[in-house]
Structure formats: structure tokens, C-alpha cells
Amino acid sequence: MLRVAVVGSGPSGVYAAQTLVQQREVPGVLVDVLDRLPAPYGLVRYGVAPDHEKIKSLQGSLRTVLEDERIRFLGNVEVGGTALPAQRLLELYHAVVYCVGAARDRMLGIPGEELAGVHSATAFVSWYSGHPDAAAEAFGLPGADAAVVVGAGNVAVDVTRILARGTAELAPTDMPQPALGALADSGVRRVSMVARRGPSQGKFTTKELRELGTLPGVETWADPAELALDPMYADPGAAAALPAVARRNLEVLRGWAGKEPGEAPDGAPEEEPRRIALRFYLRPVEILGGPGGRVAGVRFERTAPDGHGGVTGTGVHEDVEAQLVLRSVGYMGVPLTGLPFDPARGTVPHAAGRVLRAGRASVGEYVAGWIKRGPTGVIGTNRPCAKETVSSLLQDAGALARRELPGDPLAAFRAAGLHPVEWPGWLAIESAEEDLGRSLGRRTVKIPDWRGLLDAAGADPA
């Protein structure tokens, strides 16, 4: 028998667990999927936008894996702290696979980033997704008229869409009630999503981009002069060499460039519609302050293509009004106490998933997902990534299984003062969230705080 701990219950962790129990080379594998949170599914629960129900339905597939009798979910178990250091975890299992993601956002590194009203998109997503670590705040939405989102990826598109959506469209989702109420009271009418490079270099996918143009009562616009700066946009023949996603993105933006700013969209109410502007070739250089130490705008420098796939500054500046600024310029992994870490890449050094210590493979320690490869790819990318790691683990299985273990790790966790939430506890949380939704006249509504989650699970606070 081989007993394995998988740290993290997001897609990479669940795919690793699934591959371990479905393989046939090593019989009798048992897997404990550990998570710091009392709820499973990682970014599928706490990162996918609540109005993207098709993607969120992936939770059903992850659930099927976690209900396998050879797999045990243990939430509310923090690895790397004083109660359960990494070395102790390795003593309790033959092997440990770390699938802990990339939890830190990148900073812009410009003056004024500390002003009130400047936040990471990560924090905003965690808030409206009901992550229990999220600050219980409304992000100044009632007092804001204009917002700037810095970035050109799907997360930037997500937060732009959530800011512009109407409450009636968000009410059927599982968004926590406090976030829904704050968005209902939001004064934001204008959202600018700004990229330092051109439209052909955007990291967003066409489906998400196109969705911005279908929001009821929302006008979406792109500046034709900025689009024309992109050689691939200006020359359709050259654009034929682009990947299919980039070509489709350009076609979507061509349609938006044909509108005049202020043109009312179909279905717009008589009141002023909300407006989304996609801006390109603008690099943020300073966050501008206003009264009370709050953000009042963002100063951008106009950029231009440098002929080598990058951009160069032109010295021309433009100020864009904003009372809310969300930066969405990428994620970084964070060090886990007891594991080696490459701060430049934000990953754990590894060889085919085997953790490297001082350049040598550490027997029994493995990584998968973003902490292995960095924050790249889509949810499906985690499956081959996990399979590679599990393949390395299985090659080591003969040596790993010779070590005797002290017994069921669950007893050791409890002896260390931890209070694991097992699968029945998670099912109790699900039931409580359904009850909460019914009490509010909605469908399932997330419980957004630690106390509420642990109470629903029937777990003592850790």
C-alpha cells in the first residue's frame, strides 16, 4: 500500500489524486487530499466568476473524484504551519504532492499604489467569490463613478464584467449576499480596461471578450485610433499569421470600434447606461491621489510597438479618471515553509514534478499545478501537468513504499490540535448554503466567513 498526501483540492490536486487511484502500476494507493480551507475545489469555487455557471459546473466532476472510496478529503488543515510542518507531513505519508497554486498578485510598482481605492483584482475576485480570507469591504463602490482595470487577461475581463453587470443578472448566482448588496449599490457607471500592448497581444479568450458586448444595458467601445496602432489590426493580411484566438479577438474589437462613445446599447434603460471602454497601448506610470488620500485617477504613458513584439514609451501621457483601480497583471506563487522556492519564478524548483533541494531530487516530495509551472494555462492544463508529476511519483514508488508509517495521519492531525473537516462536513456546508439561499429568496448562496463555514461543518475552530 502507498499512502499519498495531495496538498490542495483545486483542479491540479484533484487530477493528481484521480491519476494516482486510477493507475494500475502500483496497487492499493490511498490518497488524502488536504486543503487549508474547509471547502474543496480551489479556484473553481473561489476564482471562477459566479456568473460563469458552465465553468463552475466542473465542481461536479471534481466531486466525483473526491467521493472515490480511495480518496479522503480533509479540509481546514494548514500545511507548513507550526502544527503541521512539511517535514512532519512527509513522516506521515510515503509521498506528498503540493498543488497549492499561486496566491499573490503582482504589483504595478508605480507611485500612488498605496492609495485608498487601489486594489488587486485577486482581492476583488476573492471578495465577490466568498473566500473566507477576503476583507469584508465594499471596495468603495457606492462612492465611485469610474473604475480602471489594468490588465488584458481573462481575470481583467471578469472583474470588468462584474462591475458592469446589473444586480438582476447576479442575483441568481451563488455570490455572497454582502457582495451582491454592495454591487447593487455601486455607483460605477464607467469601466476602462487598459492594456500596455496592442489588441493582438491580449491574453483574454474570445468567448470572455465577446461576452462584454452582450451585457444588457451596457455600451462597449474600443478606440479605433488605438486599435490601428497594432500592425496586425491595421493589416488583415498580416493578421492571418496570428493564432486563431487572436484573430477572433481582433474581429470582435472591430465591431466595437464602429460605435461612437456614448451610443446607447440595445436594451439600455432610459437612465445613463454603464459603459466599458477597452484601451490599448497605455502603460500606467502613476496613481493620482485626490481628497482624503483616495485615488482620483491613473496617469498612463502612451506606448507604441517596438517592432520586436514589445512596446516602447512615447513620452505622451494621458490621465484617466478613476475612484477605483484594480490591477490584474498576473500572479505569483508564495513560499511554503519547509519547501525550497524560486522567488524569481514564483515556483518550487523541480524536475518533472520531483522537488529539487540543492539541485537534487527530494525523495517523496512532488509538485503540480501553478506552484510547479507558474500561473499559466487554463483549468484543463492541470491534467497533463498532474499526470507528469504522478508518473515521476510512481517511478519512485518502490523505494517510497518500503518506509513504515506511524498509522492513520488523521489521528496525528487531531493530536497536533487541528480540526479537519471531512467530506460529511463539506456536505453540511453545501446544505447550509442552500438553506441560506432559500432564506434570501435566491438559489445557493455562499457563506463568506471562516466562522460560518466551520459552524456549518460542525467543526471546532482550529
ABEGO torsion letter per residue (X at the ends): XBBBBBBEABAAAAAAAAAAAABAABBGBBBBBBBABABBGEAAAAABBAABAAAAAAAAAAAAAAABAABBBBBGBBBGBAABBAAAAAAABABBBBBAEBABBBBAGBBGAABBGBBBAAAAAAAAAGBAABBBBAGGAAABABBBBBEABAAAAAAAAAAABBAAAAAABABBAAAAAAAAABABABBBBBBABBAAABABBAAAAAAAAABBGBBBBBBAAAAAABAAAABAAAAAABBAAAAAAAAAAAAAAABBBGBBBBGBBABBBBBBBBBBGBBBABBBBBBGGBBAEBBBBBBBBAGAGBBBBAGBBBBBBBABBBBBAEBBBBBBBGBBBBAAAGBBBBBGGBBBBGGBBBBGBBBBEAAAAEBBEBAAAAAAAAAAAAAAAAAAAAAAAABBBAEBAAAAAAAAGBBBBBAAAAAAAAAAAAAAAAAAGBBBBBBABAAAAAAAAGBBBX
